Amino acid sequence: MNVTELARHLRVSPQELRDILPRIGFDIGQRAIKIDQRLAQRIIKEWPRLVRELKNREERERRQEEAVAAVRAEQRVVKIGSVVTIKDLANSFGLPVNRILAELMKNGIFASLNEKIDADTAMIIGSELGIEVVVENAADNKKDEVDLLEESRRNQGDQADLEVRPPVIVVMGHVDHGKTKLLDAIRTTDVVATEAGGITQHIGAYQITRKGKVVTFIDTPGHEAFTAMRKRGARVADLAILVVAADDGVKPQTIEAYRIIEEAKIPFVVAINKIDKPEANIEKAKQELANQLNLLAEDWGGKVVICPISAKQRLGIEDLLDTILLLADLEESSRLANPKLEAIGTIIESHVNKSEGPVATVLVQNGTLKIGDTLICNEQYYGRVRALKNYRGQNIKQAGPSTPVKIIGLKATPEIGDVVRVGQADRSNKVKVATKSYNQAITRVHDNGSFGGQTINLIVKSDVFGSGEAIEESLLKLNNEEVAVRIIHRSLGNITEGDITRAEANQARIIGFNVKASAQVEDLARSKEVVIEQYEIIYDLINKIKKEMQDLMQPEIRRVDLGRLKVLAIFHFEGDGQVVGGKVLDGSIKADCQLEIVRNKEIIGQGKLLKLQSGRQDVSEILVDQEGGLQVSSQTTIEVGDILQAYREDKLFKKM
């Protein structure tokens, strides 16, 4: 049917019809001349209801905008805790929940009304709505963290034990100005690292050796919603590199990054990147730095060191590193640390790993972190260090000052920026902390791919607008920190060849609700390997996706301590294991359990129990005060007097 004819039938102008159709869910372009006859009949049939729903929706949006305008006019100040549910935040703001959800979506955050967001995110949302968000007790918490670090720096122990720790460098700047490329370029200059072999692991930090000196680099995310994380990055750093693109100059995040560096009171160097591009203008970038940030280059009579570089072409990287080393040498006296103290450091990255459970990367700032250490964070027990891995993924036994290291053995994931220390465990807090990792219901799905979990990409086609809206809302409520649904596109009408092309480009599958696909479209889908799923009941659709998401979620690995055995005799090696004899000190030893080998009160290795015997008979368990023989598989050679700590790891599958 011709668009003009349809408009005449509906008693609107053709342009009004073109404007309204996309707003009520029909994927009709502004230049459309004809509309499929069946689709036109559906539009005619549904027109009164759809227009009524559109008017109601626009009225709701108008009232929401009026409410936002009223809130802005009040210049409201809202106090919240360190975390807050979206529903409570909306009530505090005096705004509908949908408006808060919409603001979160703008920042790439998909959540339901009862889910929690952290204070940093709430402050960002508040600032966009003209509301000042004040975090209650936030200053006290920050003070406690600073006090811990300051106390560690003041109480350095024996002065003879002090050493100059490696400098910690943070790279900051505007998004797309080349921070990641620069970090990659710096990493490849380290001949020692490249000769050592192995793939560098991304743990938020890495180290290089330059002219015999070790330097630590910290990566910081570039999205504006993560201002707080960048502030923490600057807080743990000794020096900074401010990256400015030669073809783009000073941008909002450049200014923000410099303010953070200025607030942290750390020396810095400016790296003007992308000098290889034809449109690069180094002098213009210097001019903008001088005009907007009052940063005058040395060759202009100022004090700011500026290094022109091309991270892509590896130009100027050597000079930049030499400049960093020179600045670090000038600040050497401020980097004294005592490696003989108990470790204290800052969390720079944390997540749940499908095979290792909760893991975190800590930058050790004082002392030495060792396997077997008990970790305290926010005065709560967070577990014991079962293993340490450096940025190359290699197992190490300890990590000294300025060393970034991944910790395995945590009961929960601490937050980025938390201060963690070695200390005595308060086991009464263990259960509360252990559930923390999986109570964070919010999931951040970013178009730039920074979401670390798995995504299910969908295109939703429905017969009516209301059904498509209900499907999308129901699916997005299922999002969690491990798996998230991502609606690539939603529209009305039968599945078209354009939908197949869009699905192929976005690695998505098509969900059809009370719609059809022609034989030609199905043939194209098969040739493009695009999956089409058809539904007539919303609950069936939701339950199917929910089951799929649950299957993708990794179980929580929870350690259960079983008992301890003292090794009394060493027999021989058998197959791939060592045969030893011993007596159970407490608890029990069960077949197929995991073992920690303890010598002189330190964990020196790991093992697995292959076979358990008592009185020359294979048994499944030996109890306290009983003696038995054990065949143990381990890289560590067991000796008489060692203690074998037995434990098992239970998989707890999460419910949605």
Secondary structure, 3 states (H helix, E strand, C coil): CEHHHHHHHHCCCHHHHHHHHHHCCECCCCCCCECCHHHHHHHHHHHHHHHHHHHHHHHHHHHHHHHHHHHHHHCCEEEECCEEEHHHHHHHHCCCHHHHHHHHHHCCEECCCCCEEEHHHHHHHHHHCCCEEEECCHHHHHHHHHHHHHHHHHCCCCHHHCEECCCEEEEEECCCCCHHHHHHHHHHCCHHHHHHCCCCCCCCEEEEEECCEEEEEECCCCCHHHHHHHHHHHHCCCEEEEEEECCCCCCHHHHHHHHHHHHHCCCEEEEEECCCCCCCCHHHHHHHHHHHHCCCEHHHCCCECEEECECCCCECHHHHHHHHHHHHHHCHHHCEECCCCECEEEEEEEEEECCCEEEEEEEEEECEEECCCEEEECCEEEEEEEEEECCCCCEECEECCCCEEEEEEECCCCCCCCEEEECCCCHHHHHHHHCHHHHCCCEECCCCCCCCCEEEEEEEEECCHHHHHHHHHHHHCCCCCCEEEEEEEEEECCECHHHHHHHHHCCCEEEEECCCECHHHHHHHHHHCCCEEEECCHHHHHHHHHHHHHHHCCCEEEEEEEEEEEEEEEEEEECCEEEEEEEEEEEEEECCCEEEEEECCEEEEEEEEEEEEECCEECCEEECCCEEEEEEEECCCCCCCCEEEEEEEEEECCCC
